[in-house]
Amino acid sequence: MDLAVKKLFLLDLDGTVYLEDELLPGAEAFLAWVRETGGTVRYLTNNSSRGVDAGLEKMRRLGVPAEREEFLTAVEATVYYLRTSRSPSEVYYVVGTDSFRRQLAEAGFRLREEPAEDVTAVLVGFDTELTYRKVENACRLLARGADFLATNPDWACPTLFGFVPDCGAICELIGRGAGRKPVFIGKPDPTMIRLALEQTGCAPEEALMVGDRLYTDVACGVNAGVDTALVLTGEATAADAAVSDTPPSLICRDMAELLERLKEVRGT
């Protein structure tokens, strides 16, 4: 991997750039350096619980300049998937936050609040407003034969105190009850990276995917044919990387160490 040619930095957010409302070591300096040197940033997050507006507001609240076009979330990937891979006549029951539901409705998809007879697919996201009723409704629909879709396979979302169940864990709960497995849409599917390359006009060799998870962030980079950097500020450890089916191109303690390595190869 040649760090000297990297100019598009594809960054995971939770566990990579920040934890809850705290920037992780080196994140602010890294983002400032990318802008100062003419690089480009795209934030690729599997978190479907909030939209781009919330992500934009959070970055600005943390004191980091950000623009709307820099965000590619699991919601955007899901909308793209539903528009390109599903029939426009589909009807969805959503296990997700009000924000997720609102974004899907605004994108023109037909949703139901209850397990109605015309529902053709259950769509699960990272639901921080999860209730047992939603789980039960999803199982009821899956038992009828509805398709099972999910925004992302992440097992856990990092917090300041540890981890909480993410979309993958919620799907495991529903799947165990219904005896079904979902089709996952977000990372490690390469759609978000391909969209970022298309938006920026960058070649795969000019991009670097940076994240804290091997089975989503790093695997997404591998699936898209771009180099990857694993930071040890979230879910994965160096020991995990050593036995991974999708090992990263580079392992760094945090964004601060990644910045040091970039400056070293560029003599800055």
N, C-alpha and C positions, 0 to 999 in steps of 0.2 A: 504494500500500500504506500502510495506517495502522498503524504500530507501536504506537500508543497503546492499541489494542483487543486486542492479542495477549495471551492468557493460557495457551495450550497450546503448549508448545515441544517439537517433535518433533525429536529430536537423533540424528544418526548418531554412532557411537562412534569407530571406527578412523579417524584422520586428522582428526577433528573435536573430540572431547573429549580423546582421548589418543593417543599413539603408544607401542605396547608398554606399558611400565610407567612412563610419564611423562605427567602431565597437560599438555595444551597451554596456551599462554598465555591467561589469562582464564577458563579452564573452571571452576575452583573458585569464583571470585568470581561468575561468571554463574549457576551452579547455586544458590549461596547467595542471590543476589538474587531469583531466581525464587521460592524458598521463602518468603523474607521478605515478598515482595509478594503472596503468595497465589496465585501461578501454579502450573501443573502441568507436569510433565515426563514424556515418554515417550521411551525409548531405542529407536530403530528401527535394527536392524543386520542386514545381509545375511550376517554371519559365522555359518555353520552349524557351525563346527568345535567350538564349545563351547555349553553350554546356559545357561539363565537362572541357575542356581546359580553357575556359574563367573563369569558377568558380574557378578552381585551381589557375590560375594566379591572380585572385582578392584576394583570401585568402592570398596568399604569399605577394601580394602588401600591404595588410593590416598588414603584419608582423606575420601572423599565419601559422605555419607549416601545410601542408595538403598533402594528397596523392590522386592519381587518384581514387583508389579503394574505397575511402571514400565517393564518390559522387554517389547518385542515384537520377536522375532528372526525370522530366515529360517526357523527350525525351526517356530515357531508358524504362520507363514504357510504353510509346506509342509503341516503337519498339517491346517490348515483347508482348503487346496486339495484334498488327497487325500480328505478326508472329504466334501467338497461336490461335487467334480468327477470323481471316479473311483469305480469299482465297489468295494464292500467285499471282493470276491473277488480283487482284484488281488494279485500277488506281485511283490516288488521286489528287484532287485539294487542295492545301495548302494555307490557310490564316495564314501566319506566317512570321517570319524573314528569311532572306537569310541563316542565321546560321541553323535554324530549317530545312529548305528545304535541305540544304547540308547534314546534318546528316541523314535525311531520305533517300536521294539518295545514300549516302555511305553505308547505311544498305541494299540497294538492292531494295527499293520500286520504283514503276513506278509512276512518277509525270507528271503533265501537267501544263504549264504556262498559258493556256487559258481554257475556259469552253468547252473543246472538248467533242464530242459525246460519247467517250469511258470512260469518268470519271464515276466511280461507287460510290465515296464517297468524301465529302468535309471534310477536317480535319483542325480544327481551333486551333491555339496556342495563347500565349501571344504575340501579334504582335505589336512591337514598331515601325514598318514600315508600319502600316495599311494605305490603301488608299480606297477611295470610290469605285474605280474600283474593288478591291478585294471583297468588300461587295456585289456589284452588281453581279459579276460573281458567287459568292457563292449562292446568291438567285436564280439566273438563273438555276444553277445545281440542287438545292434542289427542285425547281418547276418541274424539269424533273423527279424527283424521286430518285436522288442520296442520299445515306445515309449521316447522319449528325453526325460527330465525333468531339470531342474536348479533348485537353490535360488535362484541369482542370476547375473546376467551380468557382475559386476565382473571386469575384466581383471587388476587388481593390488591387493594389500593393502599399505598403507604400513607401513614399519618405521623404526627409527631410522637405518638405513643406506641406505634407499631403498625399493625395492618388491620383493615376491615374487609369483609367479603366484597368482591367486585363482581362484574357480570358473569364471569365463568363460574363462580361459586353459586350464584343465584340460579344459573342454568343447571348446575349439578343438582340442586335441590329440586327444581321442577322436573328435570330429566329422570331422577330416581323415582319420583312419584308416578310419572307418566310412562316410564320405560322407553323414552325417546332421547335422541341426541340432536343438538341444533346444528344448523349451518352458520358458521361464524363469518362476519362480514369485514370487520376492522383488521388491524394488524394481528397476525402476520401476513394477511392478504396484502399484496403489493400495490393495491389500488391507490392508496394515499401518496405513496412515493412516486408512482407513475404520473399522478396528477401534478405533483410538485415539479417534476422534471419538465412536464409539458408547459406548465405556467411560466417557468423561469427560462426555458430554453437551454438548460444545462444538460450535459452528457452524464451518464451514470458514473463515469470515473471522476467527475468533478464534484460528486456529492458524498457526504458522510452522514450516515444515520447514527444518532447518539441516543442511548437510552439505558434504562436500568433493568430491563427484563430481557432474558434470552429468548423465550418462546414467543414473544410478540415483537419487541423493538428490533432485536438483532435478527430474528428470523425474517422479519419484514424486509430488512435490508438485503439479506441473502436472497430472498425470493425475487427481489427487484434488481439484483445484480449490482448493488452498490456496497462500498466498504462500510464497516460498522465499528463503533466504539462503545464499549460497555463501561458505564460508570458505576461504582460500588456504593452509591448513596441511596439505593432503593432496595429492590427485592433480591436481585441475584448477587452471588458471591463469586470470588475467583475460583473457588472449588467447584461451583456449579458450572462455570465456563469451561473448566478442564474436561468435563465429561459430557458437554453439550453436543447435540447433533448439529447445531448451528453455532459454532464458536465464533466470537467476535474477531475482527481484524486487529483490534487494539483494546487493552483493558487499562482504565485510568481510575485512580482513587476517586476523583470528582472532576467537575468542569475546570477547576483551577489547574489540575495536572494536565488536562487536555490542552488548555491554553498554553501552558509552558512548552509542551511538545510542538505545538503549531509555531510558536514564536522561535523555537530553536531551529526548526528546519527552514524557516524563512529569514533567519538572521535579524529578527526584530526584537 
